[in-house]
Structure formats: structure tokens, C-alpha cells
Amino acid sequence: MPTKLAVKEWKALTTEAAPVVESWINDHAVVLTPRGQKFAERAVAKGNLAGDAGTRQLFEPVLPIATAAKPLDIDRLFEVCDRIPFTGNYLQWEYVRATYAAAYRIYRRAGDEARAEHPWLMLSYPENNEQHADPFATRPEVVRNRANGSALGHSANYPRPATTVPALQHLLGAVREWTIMWAYGGSDVWPREKLDGSLTEAISSASSLVVAH
């Protein structure tokens, strides 16, 4: 059953959450170019948790940082992500899902299975009726289809290089989906090695925003 919050509850949650996200972004600003830092500052200033556009904007800078720097302290963001309910709006929750997916990818690649467990169990939180559970537990076919690229659409056709804000947002849509696909295990068509290559290429194409480390 989707969770409903009153407007004042969303405002209170944003007030508490935004500084946590901002602090984490600032601590990893070394991977952002001056333009990337402005992009992040604008996202934190204007982002909120009251809808899909605001939630996307707040979390948008997290993805390039996570992909470029692979910071092991990404679990600091769980303090925020774990408090964001599923309201029935899947679009609103997609960047929260992507943050868990990025964390899972970072910890799996680092060989830290213990820290990978929590984001793994949160990957399909909306589909699992807001339960901490295996992402394939409730709607396995939907998850398998997504791992195979069903939600990728035209995202992979982002401009190369991506230099304008719309182009960067297009690119980040691809980064989000490839990261989620990786976390779900990939597929024969999209094995994790191919997804890793696509993510590396995307960060290279976003050199006006972020520098790979």
C-alpha cells in the first residue's frame, strides 16, 4: 500500500534530507568540474522530495559522483533514502532506486558483501510493497526485463560529448538505468562488463561536469 504524507511532512523531510545529500556531494566535489559544482549547487538548492521532478533534481548529482569516484561512504545517503516512502509515483522513486543501485555496484565491485546487502534488499522496495526484501521476490519477470534494458528507451542515444544541461540530463538518464541494470545482475544482452563499459564512456562524455578518478 503506497504511503501518503501531508505537504508539511514532505517539507520537513526535505529540510532534514537536503543537507545530508549536500554534505555528501561537497565531500566529493573534487571529482566535479567548476561547471559540475554549479550544477550540484543548483540541484541541492532547488531539489525537494515533494514530487518526481524535485526528487530527481536533488539526487541527480549523486550519480556522476558515484560512477566516477566510487566512494565507499555512499552509505551515508541511506539515512535519507531509507526515509523516503513510496507514494505510488514510480518516477519519484527512480533516483532513490538508482542511489541504492550505485551503492550496491560500488560495494560489490569492492568485494564488500556485508555493505552491499542493504542496498540490494532495497532495490525493489516499491515492487515489494515497501518491504526490505530480495529484489526478485514479488515481480521477478518485471525485474528481469528491466535488467535486460526494458526501461532504457532512447537514453543511450545521449549527445557525445554532453555539454549542455539538457544533454547532461539525457546522459544521466542512461547512467541511472545502466546502474540499475547492473545492480539487477544484467543479462545476456547487457552483461555487467558491457554495462561497466557504457558507464565509463558516459562519464568520459560528461567531462564538462565530472572527471573520472
C-alpha positions in Angstrom: 0.0 0.0 0.0 1.6 3.3 -1.1 2.4 5.7 1.8 0.9 9.2 1.8 2.5 12.2 3.5 1.0 15.6 4.1 2.6 18.6 2.4 4.1 19.8 5.7 5.6 16.3 6.2 7.3 16.4 2.8 8.6 19.9 3.6 10.0 18.7 6.9 11.6 15.6 5.3 13.2 17.8 2.6 14.5 20.2 5.2 16.2 17.3 7.0 17.3 15.4 3.9 18.8 18.0 1.7 21.7 19.0 4.0 22.7 15.3 4.2 22.8 15.0 0.4 24.6 18.4 0.1 27.2 17.4 2.7 28.0 14.1 0.8 28.2 15.9 -2.5 30.5 18.6 -1.1 32.8 16.0 0.4 33.3 14.5 -3.1 33.3 17.8 -5.1 36.9 17.1 -6.1 35.5 15.0 -9.0 33.3 17.8 -10.2 34.5 20.5 -12.6 33.6 24.1 -11.8 30.6 23.7 -14.0 29.7 20.4 -12.3 29.9 22.2 -8.9 27.4 24.8 -10.1 25.1 22.0 -11.4 25.3 20.3 -8.0 24.7 23.6 -6.1 21.6 24.4 -8.2 20.3 20.8 -7.7 20.6 20.9 -3.9 19.1 24.5 -3.8 16.1 23.7 -5.9 15.6 20.0 -5.2 12.9 18.7 -2.9 11.1 15.4 -2.1 7.6 16.5 -2.8 7.5 15.1 -6.4 9.4 13.3 -9.1 11.0 16.4 -10.6 12.2 17.7 -7.3 13.5 14.3 -6.1 15.3 13.8 -9.4 16.9 17.2 -9.1 18.1 16.6 -5.6 19.7 13.2 -6.3 20.9 13.9 -9.9 24.5 14.9 -8.8 24.9 11.7 -6.8 25.0 9.5 -9.9 28.0 11.1 -11.7 30.0 11.3 -8.4 29.2 7.6 -7.6 30.1 6.5 -11.1 33.3 8.5 -11.4 34.7 8.3 -7.8 33.0 5.1 -6.5 33.0 6.5 -2.9 32.7 3.8 -0.2 30.9 6.3 2.1 27.8 6.3 -0.2 26.0 4.5 2.6 25.8 7.9 4.3 22.9 8.6 1.9 20.9 5.7 3.2 20.0 8.0 6.1 17.9 9.9 3.5 16.9 7.1 1.1 15.6 4.8 3.9 13.2 7.6 4.9 11.7 8.3 1.5 8.4 6.4 1.2 6.9 5.0 -2.0 3.8 7.1 -2.7 2.7 5.2 -5.8 4.7 7.5 -8.0 7.4 5.3 -9.6 9.1 8.3 -11.3 9.7 9.9 -7.9 11.4 6.8 -6.5 13.7 6.1 -9.5 16.6 8.3 -8.3 16.3 6.7 -4.9 16.5 3.3 -6.5 19.4 4.4 -8.6 21.3 5.6 -5.4 20.8 2.1 -3.9 21.9 0.6 -7.2 25.0 2.7 -7.3 25.9 1.8 -3.7 25.3 -1.9 -4.5 27.6 -1.7 -7.5 30.3 0.1 -5.5 30.3 -2.4 -2.7 30.1 -5.5 -4.9 33.0 -4.3 -7.0 34.9 -3.6 -3.8 34.2 -7.1 -2.5 32.3 -5.8 0.5 29.3 -8.2 0.6 28.2 -7.0 4.0 27.7 -3.4 3.0 26.2 -4.5 -0.3 23.3 -6.3 1.4 21.2 -3.3 2.5 21.1 -1.6 -0.9 20.4 -5.0 -2.6 17.4 -5.5 -0.4 16.1 -2.0 -1.2 16.3 -2.2 -5.0 12.7 -3.2 -5.5 11.2 -1.5 -2.4 8.1 -0.2 -4.3 7.5 -3.6 -6.0 8.0 -5.4 -2.8 5.2 -3.5 -1.0 7.7 -1.3 0.9 9.5 -4.3 2.3 13.2 -4.9 2.8 13.4 -8.0 0.5 15.1 -9.7 -2.4 14.5 -7.5 -5.5 13.2 -10.6 -7.4 10.8 -11.6 -4.6 7.5 -10.2 -5.8 7.7 -9.3 -9.5 10.7 -11.3 -10.9 9.7 -11.0 -14.5 9.5 -7.2 -14.3 12.9 -7.1 -12.7 14.4 -9.5 -15.3 13.0 -7.4 -18.1 14.5 -4.2 -16.6 17.9 -5.9 -16.2 17.6 -6.6 -19.9 17.1 -3.0 -20.8 13.3 -2.7 -21.0 13.4 0.8 -19.4 16.4 2.1 -21.2 14.5 3.6 -24.2 16.4 6.3 -26.0 18.5 7.2 -23.0 21.6 5.5 -24.5 21.5 7.9 -27.5 22.7 10.9 -25.5 24.8 13.6 -27.2 28.5 12.8 -27.2 30.1 14.8 -25.7 27.3 16.0 -23.5 27.9 19.7 -22.9 24.6 21.4 -22.3 22.4 20.9 -19.2 19.7 19.1 -21.3 22.3 16.8 -22.8 23.8 16.1 -19.4 20.4 15.2 -18.0 19.8 12.9 -21.0 23.2 11.2 -20.3 22.4 10.9 -16.6 19.1 9.1 -17.5 21.3 6.5 -19.2 23.7 6.3 -16.3 20.7 5.8 -13.9 19.3 3.0 -16.0 22.6 1.2 -16.6 23.4 1.4 -12.9 20.1 -0.2 -12.0 20.5 -2.8 -14.7 23.9 -3.7 -13.3 22.5 -4.0 -9.8 19.8 -6.3 -11.0 22.5 -8.6 -12.5 22.5 -7.5 -16.1 21.5 -10.0 -18.8 22.8 -11.9 -21.8 22.2 -8.8 -23.9 23.5 -6.4 -21.3 26.2 -8.3 -19.2 27.8 -6.4 -16.4 31.0 -6.0 -18.4 29.1 -4.2 -21.2 27.3 -2.0 -18.6 30.7 -1.1 -17.0 32.0 0.0 -20.4 28.9 2.1 -21.1 29.1 3.8 -17.7 32.8 4.6 -18.3 32.0 6.0 -21.7 29.2 8.1 -20.2 31.5 9.7 -17.6 34.0 10.4 -20.3 31.3 12.1 -22.4 30.3 14.2 -19.3 33.8 15.7 -18.9 32.3 19.1 -18.7 30.6 18.0 -15.5 32.8 15.4 -13.8 36.3 14.0 -14.1 36.8 10.2 -13.7 39.2 9.0 -11.0 
